[in-house]
């Protein structure tokens, strides 16, 4: 599939923001949130800004942005419509929690329920986003529960890394080291689950063949052209156009920057009590996450590419 920059940015930024909110909600409920409530409110405002930025990025994927409201109409059957509904509600919950923390209204019953609502909203949003791809049975690389697991794990890992960096930036090193320790464990677990999906996808055998693509069941069919002499929607929108070498190198690159480098940086930050190490982990991981999401789309093989893209 062709990776759209807007969708890569949307899923990466929103996923990190969701993870950051979940990390803060769990810390609040466990009584281990930053000692300075201003630090918590600041991180919630950062998460709110990230979610709004992600929402804005998604508009660039629309052919007619002014008709974006129609995306919510098919909520009974479309996971994308459900995502469109859940995202603004989640932004509202996070924004309300940020306001409550900023203006000191965290003692009432509604404010006390906001961390629970934030966790539920983040999980629901992850599920809706992941199911947009996991429900596509004709794309074998996506049609598996690991797609959902990886969306949650990568989002939670990046959110914890972001929480560690933001806490270090705000001088809350006690919280930063705690979040960093959790981030190391969750990032390592996310590496394992992502590795399982990579291993599974590498072993997939296409259900469609050149024979089934054109309806000729001869024993040997050799394709000499890509199905069209000029470009078309099919040749542009369902294939990334990168070489096999680029895809293979991206697979290595994103694992290094999404998992290995942040784990090493955070380990140094926690062990040496280093704010700089905590701060550098997130931007490095974010670069890796962008590459990971590009690879997620590029690795998916749409059945139509058997006819429109493969050249002998």
C-alpha positions, 0 to 999 in steps of 0.5 A: 500500500502507499503510505500517506504522510498525513495518516502516518503523522496522525496515527503516530502523534495521536498514539503517543498522546494517548499513551501519555494520557494513559501514563498520567492517568495510571500515575494519578490513580496510583498516587505517584503523579508528579509532586507538582500539579502544574507539571501534570497539567502541563503534560495534559495540555501537551497531550491535548495539543498533540491530539488536536495536531493529529486531528488536523493532520488527518484532514490532509488525507481527505479529498474534500475536507469540507465534507469531513463531517460526513465521515461520522455518518456510517458509524454502524458499519465503519471503524473509521466513522467510529474513530471520527466520533471517538477522537473528538470525545477523547480530546474533550475528556483530556482537555477537561482534565487539563482544565481541572488540573490547571484551575484546581478543581480536581476535588469534585466527583466529575474531575476524579472520574476524568482519569478513568474516562481518559483511559477508557477513551484512549483504549477505545480510540486505539481499538477503533484505529487499529480495526480500520486495518485489522478488519480488511481481510484481503490484506493478510498483513493487517488482518490479525489481532497483532495489529491491534496489540501493536497499535496499543503497545507502540502508543503506550511505549511512546507515551511513557517515553514522552512522559519521561522526557516531559517530566525531566524537562519540568524538573520532576526527575523522580517521576521521570525515572519512574516513568523511564523504568516503565517505558523501558519495560513496555518498549521491550514488550512492544518490540517483542509483539512487533517482532512477532508480527514481522515474523508472521508477515514474512511467512505469509503466502499470497492467497491470490496469484497471477492466474486468479488475478486475470482468470487464466488457470494455466500452469505458467503465466508470465506478466510482461507489463504492469497492466497499463501503459500509463499511470492511473489511480491503481498504480499510484494509490496501492503501491509505495513505489520503493525498492525492495532494498529500501523496504528491507532497510526501513525494517531494520531502521525503525527497530533500531530507533523505535526500540533499541535506541530509546531503551539504551537512552532511558536506561542511562537516564534512569541509572545516571539520573540524567535529564538529557538522556530522558529528553533525547529518547522521545525525539529519537523514538518518534523518528523510528515510529514514523519509519515504523508506520511507513513500513506498516503500510508499505509491507501490506500487499493489496491483491490488485498489485499482482496485476498493476504493479509486478513487472517480469 
